[in-house]
Amino acid sequence: MLDSVLKMASKYLSRDGHIFPRHYTLNLLGVQCSEHLRKRRLEHWNDVYGYKMPALRRAALSEAHVLNLTNEHVTPPISPITILTQSFELVALDLDDMHRNRIYNLSNHCSLLCEQKFHLIIQPTTTTNNNNSDKISGIITIRRATTDNRGLEINLLIGETENSPEIKQTFDLIG
């Protein structure tokens, strides 16, 4: 959805125009799909007055859903992982820049195997760091999902170090 907002802004917005909200921040959190949500949003379409409606079930997967998260929704054993990217002004944001690979050094209290709770805060423009802790070096790749036009595929690639092999995790975000 971000790319469609940026395309429309570049096409129709005047130079002194405004976009609200003005800022963009990416947040990731491992979340379990509860049985109640799954039944309400997906399984409902398997029996609508005795009829199966697979086309509407597929359409329900592409719709945006709002969840009020509590601690039981957060996925174990890596709960909670939160990744905050740098906040961008939408008017100045370049869509091509969003699709490039970015290499960051992530620092926080964590283990590479995600055995402990941790939060990663990524702010490449900030030079100060109050945390003196472990460092995770890797590549974050964000691109549009190939199967869902509203989704994102996010790859976290943590490079090989002395004590651990290369770790790769892919997240599919359906907007």
C-alpha positions in Angstrom: 0.0 0.0 0.0 2.9 2.3 0.7 4.1 2.1 -3.0 0.6 3.1 -4.3 0.5 6.1 -1.9 3.9 7.2 -3.2 3.0 6.7 -6.8 -0.2 8.7 -6.5 1.6 11.5 -4.6 4.3 11.8 -7.2 1.7 11.9 -10.0 -0.9 14.2 -8.5 0.5 16.0 -5.5 1.8 19.6 -6.1 5.3 20.5 -4.9 4.0 22.3 -1.8 1.3 19.6 -1.1 1.0 17.5 2.0 0.4 13.9 2.8 -1.1 12.9 6.1 0.1 11.0 8.0 3.5 12.3 7.1 5.7 9.6 8.5 6.3 6.0 7.8 7.8 3.4 10.2 8.0 -0.3 9.6 7.2 -2.5 12.7 7.6 -6.3 12.7 6.3 -8.6 15.4 5.9 -12.3 15.5 2.2 -13.0 16.1 0.2 -16.2 16.3 -3.1 -16.3 14.4 -5.6 -17.2 17.1 -8.3 -19.9 16.4 -11.0 -17.3 17.0 -9.6 -15.0 14.3 -9.0 -17.8 11.9 -12.5 -19.1 12.4 -14.1 -15.7 12.1 -12.1 -14.5 9.0 -11.3 -17.7 7.0 -13.2 -20.8 8.1 -16.4 -18.8 7.9 -16.3 -19.0 4.1 -16.1 -22.8 4.1 -19.7 -23.0 5.2 -22.0 -20.1 4.4 -25.5 -21.4 4.7 -24.2 -24.8 3.6 -22.2 -23.5 0.6 -18.4 -23.4 0.2 -17.1 -20.1 -1.1 -13.4 -20.5 -1.7 -13.1 -17.4 -3.8 -14.3 -15.2 -0.9 -12.0 -17.1 1.4 -9.0 -16.3 -0.8 -10.2 -12.6 -0.9 -10.4 -12.6 2.9 -6.7 -13.5 3.1 -5.8 -10.4 1.2 -7.9 -8.0 3.3 -6.3 -6.0 6.1 -7.2 -7.0 9.6 -6.8 -5.0 12.8 -5.8 -6.9 15.9 -5.5 -5.7 19.5 -2.5 -7.7 20.6 -2.0 -9.1 24.0 0.9 -11.2 25.4 -0.7 -14.5 24.4 -0.7 -13.5 20.7 3.1 -13.0 20.6 4.8 -16.0 19.0 7.1 -18.1 21.2 10.0 -18.8 21.5 11.2 -15.6 19.9 8.7 -13.3 21.6 8.6 -10.4 21.3 10.7 -9.3 18.3 10.1 -5.8 17.3 12.1 -4.2 14.5 11.7 -0.4 14.0 13.2 1.1 10.9 14.1 4.7 10.6 11.1 7.0 10.4 10.7 8.5 6.9 8.8 11.6 5.7 6.5 10.3 3.0 6.9 13.3 0.7 10.6 12.8 0.6 10.6 9.0 0.4 11.9 7.4 -2.7 10.2 4.1 -3.7 13.3 2.7 -5.3 15.2 3.3 -2.1 12.6 1.2 -0.2 13.3 -1.9 -2.5 17.1 -1.8 -2.1 19.0 -4.1 0.3 20.2 -2.4 3.4 23.0 -3.6 5.6 22.8 -2.7 9.3 24.6 -3.6 12.4 21.9 -4.5 15.0 22.8 -4.2 18.6 20.8 -5.3 21.6 20.6 -7.9 24.4 19.9 -11.1 22.6 21.4 -14.4 21.4 21.7 -15.4 17.8 19.4 -18.3 18.3 16.6 -16.1 19.7 16.5 -17.9 23.0 15.8 -14.7 24.9 13.3 -11.9 24.5 14.8 -9.0 22.6 14.0 -5.8 20.7 16.0 -4.5 17.8 15.8 -0.8 17.0 17.3 0.1 13.7 18.0 3.8 13.2 20.9 4.2 10.7 21.0 7.9 11.1 21.6 7.8 14.8 25.2 7.6 15.9 24.7 7.3 19.6 23.9 4.0 21.2 23.2 3.6 24.9 23.3 -0.2 24.8 26.6 -1.9 25.2 25.7 -5.4 24.2 25.9 -8.1 21.5 26.0 -7.1 17.8 24.1 -8.8 15.0 25.4 -8.1 11.5 23.1 -9.0 8.6 21.0 -7.9 5.6 17.4 -7.0 5.7 15.6 -7.3 2.3 12.1 -5.9 1.9 10.2 -6.5 -1.4 6.6 -6.9 -2.6 5.2 -10.4 -2.1 5.0 -12.5 -5.3 1.8 -14.1 -4.3 -0.1 -11.2 -2.7 -0.2 -7.7 -4.2 -0.7 -6.2 -0.7 1.9 -8.2 1.1 5.6 -7.8 1.8 8.3 -10.4 1.9 11.0 -9.5 4.5 14.2 -11.5 4.6 16.5 -11.3 7.6 19.9 -12.8 6.8 22.3 -12.9 9.7 25.8 -13.6 8.5 28.1 -16.4 9.5 30.1 -15.7 12.6 32.8 -17.7 14.5 30.3 -19.6 16.6 27.2 -19.9 14.5 26.2 -20.6 10.9 24.3 -18.3 8.6 20.7 -17.8 9.7 17.9 -16.8 7.3 14.3 -16.0 8.2 11.6 -15.0 5.8 8.4 -13.2 7.0 5.3 -12.8 4.8 3.3 -9.7 5.8 -0.2 -9.7 4.4 -1.6 -6.1 4.6 
